[in-house]
Amino acid sequence: MKKNIGTADRWIRIILALIVLVLYLTGVISGTLAVILGIVALLLFITALIGWCGLYTILGISTRKKE
């Protein structure tokens, strides 16, 4: 797996995941919406940690700087 997520993209993904977590913990979101957003947030967080996004690979996108 060749990394295809840049630094700014990683931080955006982490921040979005944290926002979903805070919304859930404060009770703003609940039920089915919380489950769906939780799964999306988890995927965003995992892809930020490993630096690779499968959808980016399929679409031929890379936000990583050229080496």
mmCIF file as Biopython writes it, N, C-alpha, C and O atoms, coordinates in Angstrom:
data_model
#
loop_
_atom_site.group_PDB
_atom_site.id
_atom_site.type_symbol
_atom_site.label_atom_id
_atom_site.label_alt_id
_atom_site.label_comp_id
_atom_site.label_asym_id
_atom_site.label_entity_id
_atom_site.label_seq_id
_atom_site.pdbx_PDB_ins_code
_atom_site.Cartn_x
_atom_site.Cartn_y
_atom_site.Cartn_z
_atom_site.occupancy
_atom_site.B_iso_or_equiv
_atom_site.auth_seq_id
_atom_site.auth_asym_id
_atom_site.pdbx_PDB_model_num
ATOM 1   N N  . MET A ? 1  ? 0.834   -1.176 0.000  1.0 0.0 1  A 1 
ATOM 2   C CA . MET A ? 1  ? 0.000   0.000  0.000  1.0 0.0 1  A 1 
ATOM 3   C C  . MET A ? 1  ? 0.883   1.245  0.000  1.0 0.0 1  A 1 
ATOM 4   O O  . MET A ? 1  ? 1.612   1.507  0.956  1.0 0.0 1  A 1 
ATOM 5   N N  . LYS A ? 2  ? 0.803   1.997  -1.078 1.0 0.0 2  A 1 
ATOM 6   C CA . LYS A ? 2  ? 1.554   3.232  -1.176 1.0 0.0 2  A 1 
ATOM 7   C C  . LYS A ? 2  ? 0.754   4.354  -0.522 1.0 0.0 2  A 1 
ATOM 8   O O  . LYS A ? 2  ? -0.425  4.540  -0.824 1.0 0.0 2  A 1 
ATOM 9   N N  . LYS A ? 3  ? 1.391   5.094  0.368  1.0 0.0 3  A 1 
ATOM 10  C CA . LYS A ? 3  ? 0.692   6.166  1.086  1.0 0.0 3  A 1 
ATOM 11  C C  . LYS A ? 3  ? 0.208   7.224  0.095  1.0 0.0 3  A 1 
ATOM 12  O O  . LYS A ? 3  ? 0.936   7.618  -0.816 1.0 0.0 3  A 1 
ATOM 13  N N  . ASN A ? 4  ? -1.043  7.680  0.289  1.0 0.0 4  A 1 
ATOM 14  C CA . ASN A ? 4  ? -1.597  8.678  -0.610 1.0 0.0 4  A 1 
ATOM 15  C C  . ASN A ? 4  ? -2.350  9.789  0.119  1.0 0.0 4  A 1 
ATOM 16  O O  . ASN A ? 4  ? -3.136  10.512 -0.494 1.0 0.0 4  A 1 
ATOM 17  N N  . ILE A ? 5  ? -2.114  9.929  1.420  1.0 0.0 5  A 1 
ATOM 18  C CA . ILE A ? 5  ? -2.768  10.972 2.212  1.0 0.0 5  A 1 
ATOM 19  C C  . ILE A ? 5  ? -1.691  11.909 2.760  1.0 0.0 5  A 1 
ATOM 20  O O  . ILE A ? 5  ? -0.764  11.479 3.447  1.0 0.0 5  A 1 
ATOM 21  N N  . GLY A ? 6  ? -1.832  13.180 2.445  1.0 0.0 6  A 1 
ATOM 22  C CA . GLY A ? 6  ? -0.881  14.190 2.906  1.0 0.0 6  A 1 
ATOM 23  C C  . GLY A ? 6  ? -1.141  14.621 4.340  1.0 0.0 6  A 1 
ATOM 24  O O  . GLY A ? 6  ? -2.111  14.193 4.967  1.0 0.0 6  A 1 
ATOM 25  N N  . THR A ? 7  ? -0.269  15.465 4.843  1.0 0.0 7  A 1 
ATOM 26  C CA . THR A ? 7  ? -0.342  15.914 6.234  1.0 0.0 7  A 1 
ATOM 27  C C  . THR A ? 7  ? -1.622  16.687 6.520  1.0 0.0 7  A 1 
ATOM 28  O O  . THR A ? 7  ? -2.295  16.413 7.514  1.0 0.0 7  A 1 
ATOM 29  N N  . ALA A ? 8  ? -1.968  17.645 5.673  1.0 0.0 8  A 1 
ATOM 30  C CA . ALA A ? 8  ? -3.180  18.436 5.906  1.0 0.0 8  A 1 
ATOM 31  C C  . ALA A ? 8  ? -4.415  17.543 5.868  1.0 0.0 8  A 1 
ATOM 32  O O  . ALA A ? 8  ? -5.326  17.694 6.682  1.0 0.0 8  A 1 
ATOM 33  N N  . ASP A ? 9  ? -4.437  16.624 4.929  1.0 0.0 9  A 1 
ATOM 34  C CA . ASP A ? 9  ? -5.562  15.693 4.799  1.0 0.0 9  A 1 
ATOM 35  C C  . ASP A ? 9  ? -5.688  14.832 6.061  1.0 0.0 9  A 1 
ATOM 36  O O  . ASP A ? 9  ? -6.795  14.575 6.533  1.0 0.0 9  A 1 
ATOM 37  N N  . ARG A ? 10 ? -4.568  14.399 6.593  1.0 0.0 10 A 1 
ATOM 38  C CA . ARG A ? 10 ? -4.578  13.593 7.824  1.0 0.0 10 A 1 
ATOM 39  C C  . ARG A ? 10 ? -5.201  14.369 8.980  1.0 0.0 10 A 1 
ATOM 40  O O  . ARG A ? 10 ? -6.047  13.845 9.704  1.0 0.0 10 A 1 
ATOM 41  N N  . TRP A ? 11 ? -4.778  15.625 9.146  1.0 0.0 11 A 1 
ATOM 42  C CA . TRP A ? 11 ? -5.291  16.432 10.249 1.0 0.0 11 A 1 
ATOM 43  C C  . TRP A ? 11 ? -6.780  16.705 10.095 1.0 0.0 11 A 1 
ATOM 44  O O  . TRP A ? 11 ? -7.521  16.692 11.078 1.0 0.0 11 A 1 
ATOM 45  N N  . ILE A ? 12 ? -7.216  16.949 8.876  1.0 0.0 12 A 1 
ATOM 46  C CA . ILE A ? 12 ? -8.641  17.171 8.638  1.0 0.0 12 A 1 
ATOM 47  C C  . ILE A ? 12 ? -9.442  15.940 9.021  1.0 0.0 12 A 1 
ATOM 48  O O  . ILE A ? 12 ? -10.490 16.056 9.657  1.0 0.0 12 A 1 
ATOM 49  N N  . ARG A ? 13 ? -8.963  14.761 8.642  1.0 0.0 13 A 1 
ATOM 50  C CA . ARG A ? 13 ? -9.645  13.508 8.978  1.0 0.0 13 A 1 
ATOM 51  C C  . ARG A ? 13 ? -9.707  13.298 10.495 1.0 0.0 13 A 1 
ATOM 52  O O  . ARG A ? 13 ? -10.741 12.895 11.027 1.0 0.0 13 A 1 
ATOM 53  N N  . ILE A ? 14 ? -8.612  13.570 11.176 1.0 0.0 14 A 1 
ATOM 54  C CA . ILE A ? 14 ? -8.578  13.399 12.636 1.0 0.0 14 A 1 
ATOM 55  C C  . ILE A ? 14 ? -9.530  14.378 13.311 1.0 0.0 14 A 1 
ATOM 56  O O  . ILE A ? 14 ? -10.257 14.001 14.230 1.0 0.0 14 A 1 
ATOM 57  N N  . ILE A ? 15 ? -9.534  15.621 12.868 1.0 0.0 15 A 1 
ATOM 58  C CA . ILE A ? 15 ? -10.417 16.635 13.454 1.0 0.0 15 A 1 
ATOM 59  C C  . ILE A ? 15 ? -11.876 16.264 13.239 1.0 0.0 15 A 1 
ATOM 60  O O  . ILE A ? 15 ? -12.681 16.382 14.163 1.0 0.0 15 A 1 
ATOM 61  N N  . LEU A ? 16 ? -12.237 15.813 12.023 1.0 0.0 16 A 1 
ATOM 62  C CA . LEU A ? 16 ? -13.618 15.402 11.756 1.0 0.0 16 A 1 
ATOM 63  C C  . LEU A ? 16 ? -14.033 14.226 12.638 1.0 0.0 16 A 1 
ATOM 64  O O  . LEU A ? 16 ? -15.154 14.188 13.146 1.0 0.0 16 A 1 
ATOM 65  N N  . ALA A ? 17 ? -13.127 13.270 12.816 1.0 0.0 17 A 1 
ATOM 66  C CA . ALA A ? 17 ? -13.425 12.124 13.671 1.0 0.0 17 A 1 
ATOM 67  C C  . ALA A ? 17 ? -13.639 12.573 15.119 1.0 0.0 17 A 1 
ATOM 68  O O  . ALA A ? 17 ? -14.534 12.073 15.800 1.0 0.0 17 A 1 
ATOM 69  N N  . LEU A ? 18 ? -12.825 13.508 15.582 1.0 0.0 18 A 1 
ATOM 70  C CA . LEU A ? 18 ? -12.978 14.012 16.946 1.0 0.0 18 A 1 
ATOM 71  C C  . LEU A ? 18 ? -14.281 14.796 17.115 1.0 0.0 18 A 1 
ATOM 72  O O  . LEU A ? 18 ? -14.911 14.728 18.170 1.0 0.0 18 A 1 
ATOM 73  N N  . ILE A ? 19 ? -14.682 15.531 16.093 1.0 0.0 19 A 1 
ATOM 74  C CA . ILE A ? 19 ? -15.946 16.265 16.152 1.0 0.0 19 A 1 
ATOM 75  C C  . ILE A ? 19 ? -17.114 15.301 16.306 1.0 0.0 19 A 1 
ATOM 76  O O  . ILE A ? 19 ? -18.018 15.535 17.108 1.0 0.0 19 A 1 
ATOM 77  N N  . VAL A ? 20 ? -17.094 14.218 15.536 1.0 0.0 20 A 1 
ATOM 78  C CA . VAL A ? 20 ? -18.164 13.215 15.652 1.0 0.0 20 A 1 
ATOM 79  C C  . VAL A ? 20 ? -18.164 12.611 17.056 1.0 0.0 20 A 1 
ATOM 80  O O  . VAL A ? 20 ? -19.227 12.412 17.643 1.0 0.0 20 A 1 
ATOM 81  N N  . LEU A ? 21 ? -16.992 12.323 17.593 1.0 0.0 21 A 1 
ATOM 82  C CA . LEU A ? 21 ? -16.897 11.762 18.942 1.0 0.0 21 A 1 
ATOM 83  C C  . LEU A ? 21 ? -17.488 12.726 19.980 1.0 0.0 21 A 1 
ATOM 84  O O  . LEU A ? 21 ? -18.246 12.304 20.853 1.0 0.0 21 A 1 
ATOM 85  N N  . VAL A ? 22 ? -17.148 13.998 19.888 1.0 0.0 22 A 1 
ATOM 86  C CA . VAL A ? 22 ? -17.666 14.992 20.828 1.0 0.0 22 A 1 
ATOM 87  C C  . VAL A ? 22 ? -19.185 15.117 20.692 1.0 0.0 22 A 1 
ATOM 88  O O  . VAL A ? 22 ? -19.889 15.195 21.698 1.0 0.0 22 A 1 
ATOM 89  N N  . LEU A ? 23 ? -19.693 15.138 19.462 1.0 0.0 23 A 1 
ATOM 90  C CA . LEU A ? 23 ? -21.135 15.222 19.254 1.0 0.0 23 A 1 
ATOM 91  C C  . LEU A ? 23 ? -21.856 14.022 19.874 1.0 0.0 23 A 1 
ATOM 92  O O  . LEU A ? 23 ? -22.940 14.161 20.440 1.0 0.0 23 A 1 
ATOM 93  N N  . TYR A ? 24 ? -21.244 12.852 19.762 1.0 0.0 24 A 1 
ATOM 94  C CA . TYR A ? 24 ? -21.849 11.655 20.357 1.0 0.0 24 A 1 
ATOM 95  C C  . TYR A ? 24 ? -21.812 11.726 21.882 1.0 0.0 24 A 1 
ATOM 96  O O  . TYR A ? 24 ? -22.813 11.455 22.545 1.0 0.0 24 A 1 
ATOM 97  N N  . LEU A ? 25 ? -20.670 12.087 22.429 1.0 0.0 25 A 1 
ATOM 98  C CA . LEU A ? 25 ? -20.519 12.118 23.887 1.0 0.0 25 A 1 
ATOM 99  C C  . LEU A ? 25 ? -21.385 13.187 24.549 1.0 0.0 25 A 1 
ATOM 100 O O  . LEU A ? 25 ? -21.782 13.036 25.704 1.0 0.0 25 A 1 
ATOM 101 N N  . THR A ? 26 ? -21.679 14.260 23.829 1.0 0.0 26 A 1 
ATOM 102 C CA . THR A ? 26 ? -22.526 15.310 24.389 1.0 0.0 26 A 1 
ATOM 103 C C  . THR A ? 26 ? -24.006 15.067 24.113 1.0 0.0 26 A 1 
ATOM 104 O O  . THR A ? 26 ? -24.851 15.849 24.548 1.0 0.0 26 A 1 
ATOM 105 N N  . GLY A ? 27 ? -24.325 14.006 23.403 1.0 0.0 27 A 1 
ATOM 106 C CA . GLY A ? 27 ? -25.715 13.654 23.151 1.0 0.0 27 A 1 
ATOM 107 C C  . GLY A ? 27 ? -26.383 14.392 22.003 1.0 0.0 27 A 1 
ATOM 108 O O  . GLY A ? 27 ? -27.601 14.318 21.842 1.0 0.0 27 A 1 
ATOM 109 N N  . VAL A ? 28 ? -25.605 15.096 21.212 1.0 0.0 28 A 1 
ATOM 110 C CA . VAL A ? 28 ? -26.155 15.827 20.072 1.0 0.0 28 A 1 
ATOM 111 C C  . VAL A ? 28 ? -26.632 14.858 18.997 1.0 0.0 28 A 1 
ATOM 112 O O  . VAL A ? 28 ? -27.663 15.080 18.363 1.0 0.0 28 A 1 
ATOM 113 N N  . ILE A ? 29 ? -25.874 13.782 18.795 1.0 0.0 29 A 1 
ATOM 114 C CA . ILE A ? 29 ? -26.292 12.752 17.842 1.0 0.0 29 A 1 
ATOM 115 C C  . ILE A ? 29 ? -26.524 11.449 18.603 1.0 0.0 29 A 1 
ATOM 116 O O  . ILE A ? 29 ? -25.843 11.153 19.585 1.0 0.0 29 A 1 
ATOM 117 N N  . SER A ? 30 ? -27.495 10.686 18.129 1.0 0.0 30 A 1 
ATOM 118 C CA . SER A ? 30 ? -27.779 9.401  18.769 1.0 0.0 30 A 1 
ATOM 119 C C  . SER A ? 30 ? -28.468 8.494  17.764 1.0 0.0 30 A 1 
ATOM 120 O O  . SER A ? 30 ? -28.790 8.911  16.652 1.0 0.0 30 A 1 
ATOM 121 N N  . GLY A ? 31 ? -28.686 7.266  18.163 1.0 0.0 31 A 1 
ATOM 122 C CA . GLY A ? 31 ? -29.397 6.311  17.325 1.0 0.0 31 A 1 
ATOM 123 C C  . GLY A ? 31 ? -28.632 5.912  16.075 1.0 0.0 31 A 1 
ATOM 124 O O  . GLY A ? 31 ? -27.408 5.784  16.086 1.0 0.0 31 A 1 
ATOM 125 N N  . THR A ? 32 ? -29.377 5.721  15.003 1.0 0.0 32 A 1 
ATOM 126 C CA . THR A ? 32 ? -28.799 5.262  13.732 1.0 0.0 32 A 1 
ATOM 127 C C  . THR A ? 32 ? -27.789 6.260  13.186 1.0 0.0 32 A 1 
ATOM 128 O O  . THR A ? 32 ? -26.744 5.866  12.668 1.0 0.0 32 A 1 
ATOM 129 N N  . LEU A ? 33 ? -28.092 7.544  13.298 1.0 0.0 33 A 1 
ATOM 130 C CA . LEU A ? 33 ? -27.163 8.569  12.818 1.0 0.0 33 A 1 
ATOM 131 C C  . LEU A ? 33 ? -25.825 8.466  13.539 1.0 0.0 33 A 1 
ATOM 132 O O  . LEU A ? 33 ? -24.773 8.595  12.913 1.0 0.0 33 A 1 
ATOM 133 N N  . ALA A ? 34 ? -25.853 8.237  14.838 1.0 0.0 34 A 1 
ATOM 134 C CA . ALA A ? 34 ? -24.623 8.114  15.615 1.0 0.0 34 A 1 
ATOM 135 C C  . ALA A ? 34 ? -23.816 6.903  15.169 1.0 0.0 34 A 1 
ATOM 136 O O  . ALA A ? 34 ? -22.589 6.964  15.090 1.0 0.0 34 A 1 
ATOM 137 N N  . VAL A ? 35 ? -24.504 5.805  14.878 1.0 0.0 35 A 1 
ATOM 138 C CA . VAL A ? 35 ? -23.799 4.596  14.433 1.0 0.0 35 A 1 
ATOM 139 C C  . VAL A ? 35 ? -23.137 4.837  13.082 1.0 0.0 35 A 1 
ATOM 140 O O  . VAL A ? 35 ? -21.968 4.500  12.895 1.0 0.0 35 A 1 
ATOM 141 N N  . ILE A ? 36 ? -23.875 5.417  12.142 1.0 0.0 36 A 1 
ATOM 142 C CA . ILE A ? 36 ? -23.336 5.662  10.804 1.0 0.0 36 A 1 
ATOM 143 C C  . ILE A ? 36 ? -22.167 6.641  10.865 1.0 0.0 36 A 1 
ATOM 144 O O  . ILE A ? 36 ? -21.109 6.392  10.287 1.0 0.0 36 A 1 
ATOM 145 N N  . LEU A ? 37 ? -22.364 7.754  11.569 1.0 0.0 37 A 1 
ATOM 146 C CA . LEU A ? 37 ? -21.277 8.726  11.687 1.0 0.0 37 A 1 
ATOM 147 C C  . LEU A ? 37 ? -20.095 8.157  12.468 1.0 0.0 37 A 1 
ATOM 148 O O  . LEU A ? 37 ? -18.947 8.505  12.192 1.0 0.0 37 A 1 
ATOM 149 N N  . GLY A ? 38 ? -20.363 7.297  13.429 1.0 0.0 38 A 1 
ATOM 150 C CA . GLY A ? 38 ? -19.282 6.653  14.180 1.0 0.0 38 A 1 
ATOM 151 C C  . GLY A ? 38 ? -18.431 5.762  13.295 1.0 0.0 38 A 1 
ATOM 152 O O  . GLY A ? 38 ? -17.206 5.750  13.412 1.0 0.0 38 A 1 
ATOM 153 N N  . ILE A ? 39 ? -19.075 5.020  12.414 1.0 0.0 39 A 1 
ATOM 154 C CA . ILE A ? 39 ? -18.334 4.156  11.485 1.0 0.0 39 A 1 
ATOM 155 C C  . ILE A ? 39 ? -17.499 5.004  10.526 1.0 0.0 39 A 1 
ATOM 156 O O  . ILE A ? 39 ? -16.333 4.701  10.274 1.0 0.0 39 A 1 
ATOM 157 N N  . VAL A ? 40 ? -18.098 6.057  9.999  1.0 0.0 40 A 1 
ATOM 158 C CA . VAL A ? 40 ? -17.365 6.957  9.102  1.0 0.0 40 A 1 
ATOM 159 C C  . VAL A ? 40 ? -16.185 7.594  9.833  1.0 0.0 40 A 1 
ATOM 160 O O  . VAL A ? 40 ? -15.086 7.678  9.284  1.0 0.0 40 A 1 
ATOM 161 N N  . ALA A ? 41 ? -16.407 8.039  11.059 1.0 0.0 41 A 1 
ATOM 162 C CA . ALA A ? 41 ? -15.336 8.657  11.848 1.0 0.0 41 A 1 
ATOM 163 C C  . ALA A ? 41 ? -14.213 7.663  12.123 1.0 0.0 41 A 1 
ATOM 164 O O  . ALA A ? 41 ? -13.037 8.021  12.066 1.0 0.0 41 A 1 
ATOM 165 N N  . LEU A ? 42 ? -14.569 6.428  12.416 1.0 0.0 42 A 1 
ATOM 166 C CA . LEU A ? 42 ? -13.558 5.403  12.653 1.0 0.0 42 A 1 
ATOM 167 C C  . LEU A ? 42 ? -12.727 5.156  11.397 1.0 0.0 42 A 1 
ATOM 168 O O  . LEU A ? 42 ? -11.504 5.033  11.474 1.0 0.0 42 A 1 
ATOM 169 N N  . LEU A ? 43 ? -13.385 5.084  10.249 1.0 0.0 43 A 1 
ATOM 170 C CA . LEU A ? 43 ? -12.662 4.908  8.989  1.0 0.0 43 A 1 
ATOM 171 C C  . LEU A ? 43 ? -11.745 6.094  8.698  1.0 0.0 43 A 1 
ATOM 172 O O  . LEU A ? 43 ? -10.610 5.913  8.257  1.0 0.0 43 A 1 
ATOM 173 N N  . LEU A ? 44 ? -12.238 7.301  8.944  1.0 0.0 44 A 1 
ATOM 174 C CA . LEU A ? 44 ? -11.403 8.485  8.741  1.0 0.0 44 A 1 
ATOM 175 C C  . LEU A ? 44 ? -10.172 8.450  9.640  1.0 0.0 44 A 1 
ATOM 176 O O  . LEU A ? 44 ? -9.065  8.764  9.204  1.0 0.0 44 A 1 
ATOM 177 N N  . PHE A ? 45 ? -10.374 8.067  10.893 1.0 0.0 45 A 1 
ATOM 178 C CA . PHE A ? 45 ? -9.269  8.021  11.845 1.0 0.0 45 A 1 
ATOM 179 C C  . PHE A ? 45 ? -8.243  6.954  11.459 1.0 0.0 45 A 1 
ATOM 180 O O  . PHE A ? 45 ? -7.038  7.199  11.513 1.0 0.0 45 A 1 
ATOM 181 N N  . ILE A ? 46 ? -8.721  5.778  11.073 1.0 0.0 46 A 1 
ATOM 182 C CA . ILE A ? 46 ? -7.802  4.696  10.694 1.0 0.0 46 A 1 
ATOM 183 C C  . ILE A ? 46 ? -7.007  5.070  9.450  1.0 0.0 46 A 1 
ATOM 184 O O  . ILE A ? 46 ? -5.796  4.856  9.399  1.0 0.0 46 A 1 
ATOM 185 N N  . THR A ? 47 ? -7.684  5.631  8.441  1.0 0.0 47 A 1 
ATOM 186 C CA . THR A ? 47 ? -6.959  6.010  7.223  1.0 0.0 47 A 1 
ATOM 187 C C  . THR A ? 47 ? -5.956  7.123  7.507  1.0 0.0 47 A 1 
ATOM 188 O O  . THR A ? 47 ? -4.893  7.171  6.889  1.0 0.0 47 A 1 
ATOM 189 N N  . ALA A ? 48 ? -6.286  8.017  8.436  1.0 0.0 48 A 1 
ATOM 190 C CA . ALA A ? 48 ? -5.331  9.068  8.815  1.0 0.0 48 A 1 
ATOM 191 C C  . ALA A ? 48 ? -4.103  8.469  9.482  1.0 0.0 48 A 1 
ATOM 192 O O  . ALA A ? 48 ? -2.981  8.917  9.243  1.0 0.0 48 A 1 
ATOM 193 N N  . LEU A ? 49 ? -4.310  7.466  10.314 1.0 0.0 49 A 1 
ATOM 194 C CA . LEU A ? 49 ? -3.178  6.837  11.006 1.0 0.0 49 A 1 
ATOM 195 C C  . LEU A ? 49 ? -2.257  6.078  10.056 1.0 0.0 49 A 1 
ATOM 196 O O  . LEU A ? 49 ? -1.035  6.153  10.187 1.0 0.0 49 A 1 
ATOM 197 N N  . ILE A ? 50 ? -2.833  5.347  9.102  1.0 0.0 50 A 1 
ATOM 198 C CA . ILE A ? 50 ? -1.997  4.540  8.209  1.0 0.0 50 A 1 
ATOM 199 C C  . ILE A ? 50 ? -1.544  5.311  6.973  1.0 0.0 50 A 1 
ATOM 200 O O  . ILE A ? 50 ? -0.617  4.886  6.284  1.0 0.0 50 A 1 
ATOM 201 N N  . GLY A ? 51 ? -2.201  6.455  6.685  1.0 0.0 51 A 1 
ATOM 202 C CA . GLY A ? 51 ? -1.773  7.288  5.563  1.0 0.0 51 A 1 
ATOM 203 C C  . GLY A ? 51 ? -2.188  6.774  4.205  1.0 0.0 51 A 1 
ATOM 204 O O  . GLY A ? 51 ? -1.634  7.198  3.192  1.0 0.0 51 A 1 
ATOM 205 N N  . TRP A ? 52 ? -3.141  5.879  4.159  1.0 0.0 52 A 1 
ATOM 206 C CA . TRP A ? 52 ? -3.588  5.295  2.894  1.0 0.0 52 A 1 
ATOM 207 C C  . TRP A ? 52 ? -5.110  5.242  2.844  1.0 0.0 52 A 1 
ATOM 208 O O  . TRP A ? 52 ? -5.759  4.848  3.813  1.0 0.0 52 A 1 
ATOM 209 N N  . CYS A ? 53 ? -5.671  5.641  1.711  1.0 0.0 53 A 1 
ATOM 210 C CA . CYS A ? 53 ? -7.114  5.624  1.522  1.0 0.0 53 A 1 
ATOM 211 C C  . CYS A ? 53 ? -7.431  4.814  0.266  1.0 0.0 53 A 1 
ATOM 212 O O  . CYS A ? 53 ? -6.959  5.134  -0.825 1.0 0.0 53 A 1 
ATOM 213 N N  . GLY A ? 54 ? -8.227  3.772  0.429  1.0 0.0 54 A 1 
ATOM 214 C CA . GLY A ? 54 ? -8.586  2.912  -0.688 1.0 0.0 54 A 1 
ATOM 215 C C  . GLY A ? 54 ? -9.356  3.647  -1.763 1.0 0.0 54 A 1 
ATOM 216 O O  . GLY A ? 54 ? -9.137  3.410  -2.951 1.0 0.0 54 A 1 
ATOM 217 N N  . LEU A ? 55 ? -10.259 4.537  -1.368 1.0 0.0 55 A 1 
ATOM 218 C CA . LEU A ? 55 ? -11.032 5.304  -2.338 1.0 0.0 55 A 1 
ATOM 219 C C  . LEU A ? 55 ? -10.119 6.213  -3.161 1.0 0.0 55 A 1 
ATOM 220 O O  . LEU A ? 55 ? -10.317 6.360  -4.367 1.0 0.0 55 A 1 
ATOM 221 N N  . TYR A ? 56 ? -9.132  6.815  -2.525 1.0 0.0 56 A 1 
ATOM 222 C CA . TYR A ? 56 ? -8.166  7.642  -3.255 1.0 0.0 56 A 1 
ATOM 223 C C  . TYR A ? 56 ? -7.422  6.799  -4.288 1.0 0.0 56 A 1 
ATOM 224 O O  . TYR A ? 56 ? -7.163  7.263  -5.399 1.0 0.0 56 A 1 
ATOM 225 N N  . THR A ? 57 ? -7.079  5.565  -3.929 1.0 0.0 57 A 1 
ATOM 226 C CA . THR A ? 57 ? -6.379  4.682  -4.845 1.0 0.0 57 A 1 
ATOM 227 C C  . THR A ? 57 ? -7.241  4.382  -6.074 1.0 0.0 57 A 1 
ATOM 228 O O  . THR A ? 57 ? -6.764  4.442  -7.207 1.0 0.0 57 A 1 
ATOM 229 N N  . ILE A ? 58 ? -8.507  4.063  -5.836 1.0 0.0 58 A 1 
ATOM 230 C CA . ILE A ? 58 ? -9.422  3.763  -6.938 1.0 0.0 58 A 1 
ATOM 231 C C  . ILE A ? 58 ? -9.578  4.969  -7.861 1.0 0.0 58 A 1 
ATOM 232 O O  . ILE A ? 58 ? -9.606  4.823  -9.082 1.0 0.0 58 A 1 
ATOM 233 N N  . LEU A ? 59 ? -9.680  6.171  -7.266 1.0 0.0 59 A 1 
ATOM 234 C CA . LEU A ? 59 ? -9.889  7.387  -8.055 1.0 0.0 59 A 1 
ATOM 235 C C  . LEU A ? 59 ? -8.596  8.000  -8.578 1.0 0.0 59 A 1 
ATOM 236 O O  . LEU A ? 59 ? -8.635  8.970  -9.334 1.0 0.0 59 A 1 
ATOM 237 N N  . GLY A ? 60 ? -7.451  7.447  -8.185 1.0 0.0 60 A 1 
ATOM 238 C CA . GLY A ? 60 ? -6.169  7.968  -8.637 1.0 0.0 60 A 1 
ATOM 239 C C  . GLY A ? 60 ? -5.789  9.303  -8.007 1.0 0.0 60 A 1 
ATOM 240 O O  . GLY A ? 60 ? -5.094  10.112 -8.622 1.0 0.0 60 A 1 
ATOM 241 N N  . ILE A ? 61 ? -6.245  9.528  -6.789 1.0 0.0 61 A 1 
ATOM 242 C CA . ILE A ? 61 ? -5.988  10.789 -6.082 1.0 0.0 61 A 1 
ATOM 243 C C  . ILE A ? 61 ? -4.873  10.588 -5.065 1.0 0.0 61 A 1 
ATOM 244 O O  . ILE A ? 61 ? -4.756  9.527  -4.452 1.0 0.0 61 A 1 
ATOM 245 N N  . SER A ? 62 ? -4.062  11.615 -4.897 1.0 0.0 62 A 1 
ATOM 246 C CA . SER A ? 62 ? -3.068  11.623 -3.838 1.0 0.0 62 A 1 
ATOM 247 C C  . SER A ? 62 ? -2.916  13.052 -3.332 1.0 0.0 62 A 1 
ATOM 248 O O  . SER A ? 62 ? -2.696  13.970 -4.122 1.0 0.0 62 A 1 
ATOM 249 N N  . THR A ? 63 ? -3.029  13.242 -2.031 1.0 0.0 63 A 1 
ATOM 250 C CA . THR A ? 63 ? -2.827  14.566 -1.438 1.0 0.0 63 A 1 
ATOM 251 C C  . THR A ? 63 ? -1.434  14.667 -0.832 1.0 0.0 63 A 1 
ATOM 252 O O  . THR A ? 63 ? -1.086  15.678 -0.221 1.0 0.0 63 A 1 
ATOM 253 N N  . ARG A ? 64 ? -0.657  13.636 -1.001 1.0 0.0 64 A 1 
ATOM 254 C CA . ARG A ? 64 ? 0.707   13.597 -0.495 1.0 0.0 64 A 1 
ATOM 255 C C  . ARG A ? 64 ? 1.619   14.352 -1.459 1.0 0.0 64 A 1 
ATOM 256 O O  . ARG A ? 64 ? 1.452   14.264 -2.675 1.0 0.0 64 A 1 
ATOM 257 N N  . LYS A ? 65 ? 2.578   15.089 -0.914 1.0 0.0 65 A 1 
ATOM 258 C CA . LYS A ? 65 ? 3.518   15.831 -1.755 1.0 0.0 65 A 1 
ATOM 259 C C  . LYS A ? 65 ? 4.389   14.871 -2.537 1.0 0.0 65 A 1 
ATOM 260 O O  . LYS A ? 65 ? 4.730   13.790 -2.057 1.0 0.0 65 A 1 
ATOM 261 N N  . LYS A ? 66 ? 4.738   15.266 -3.723 1.0 0.0 66 A 1 
ATOM 262 C CA . LYS A ? 66 ? 5.637   14.453 -4.559 1.0 0.0 66 A 1 
ATOM 263 C C  . LYS A ? 66 ? 7.009   14.399 -3.924 1.0 0.0 66 A 1 
ATOM 264 O O  . LYS A ? 66 ? 7.510   15.389 -3.393 1.0 0.0 66 A 1 
ATOM 265 N N  . GLU A ? 67 ? 7.606   13.218 -3.990 1.0 0.0 67 A 1 
ATOM 266 C CA . GLU A ? 67 ? 8.923   13.041 -3.368 1.0 0.0 67 A 1 
ATOM 267 C C  . GLU A ? 67 ? 10.037  13.343 -4.344 1.0 0.0 67 A 1 
ATOM 268 O O  . GLU A ? 67 ? 11.212  13.246 -3.989 1.0 0.0 67 A 1 
#
